[in-house]
Amino acid sequence: MAQKNIQEDFQQLESIINKLENQKVGLEESLKLFEDGSKIIKSCHSQLKKAKNKFEEIKQDLESEIKEN
């Protein structure tokens, strides 16, 4: 399974929220949607953490290069 990007995750999460807010959804489907939403949130968190770490790495490299010059 290919990794989705964060925009796709946010769109899917928005769709789940809309279903839960605007439709009469049974208990079983509500639980499934909640579980799916939880997985998407974990995926988003992981992607954001990776992006933050990459940003910090680039920032440190830039700061080191500036100090050397």
Buried (B, 14 or more C-beta within 10 A) or exposed (E): EEEBEBEEBEEBBEBBEEBBEEEEBEEEEEEEBEEBBEEBEEBBEEBEEEEEEEEEEEEEEEEEEEEEE
